Amino acid sequence: KCRRAEALGSAPLAVADHFPRGLGPFAALATAAAATDRIRVGAFVFANDFRHPAVLAKEAATLDLLSDGRLEVGIGAGWLRAEYEATGIPFDRAGVRIERLAEAIPLIKRLWTEDNVTAQGRFYQATDLTIAPRPVQAPHPPVMVGGGGQRVLSLAARHAEIVALNPRATPVGTPDRRDITAEATARKLAWVREAAGARFPDLELNIIALRVVTTADRAATAHQLAQELGLTPDEVLASPHVLLGSAEEMAETLRQRRDRYGISYVTVTEDGLESFAPVMERLAT
């Protein structure tokens, strides 16, 4: 799968960080890096509550070294209650989980770039701690943070290099369908712009394409999806999380969204990779 993704032009290749399903992320990403030559690897995303920041910093630095500087570190506050309940990890309210993430990211970056790090935070402590080896990338691997709420997106705008404009999740872990509209995306972008301030021009904006459908009739397909998603056909066509049409039409749609929102980084799920390959080819030319 990794070699196929590289052949199709995908970059980077990301894995999720969940207990019930999927491979363990660090072993999977190390294998992906070893099996390929150029493709970047990363997580979409590491759950902050599953590891102490020092553990994540150490594992990520090692993986960046072993991949010759091809690592991208996505990190989130954790959101799937069922995983917390199954493991006994306390599922604190969202504000507390986001506060922990806000404390973790600067500590991780310090551990990547400084010697003898001492930190006495509300959630995390370190005393004269040095992480070796250091990451290959300077000053450190790019950090991606995303979400659907103002608080976590504001955190991302202040601390991350890549901001993912994600739909909010429902309690059972599925995307909130009302949060994938163009209006919702514009609102999130405004939050990011305000929180980032002078950093905003340097941020890379990411979005996940939940549906990639090759079709000769965009209107009919939009009507079909609208019934499934509880949106109008116009909302489906305008949603930055949906791509419909021929490869050329999808490529043009992405160009338009880049111009409108500044989104230059699009993530597709594994089942959409083959459909998206001709789009990547057109965007690369």
Helices and strands as residue ranges (DSSP letters): H 2-8, E 13-15, H 25-35, E 41-43, E 46-47, G 48-50, H 53-66, E 71-76, H 81-87, H 94-113, E 117-120, E 125-129, E 143-147, H 150-159, E 162-165, G 177-179, H 182-196, G 197-202, E 204-209, E 211-214, H 218-229, H 233-238, E 242-245, H 247-261, E 263-268, G 270-272, H 273-283
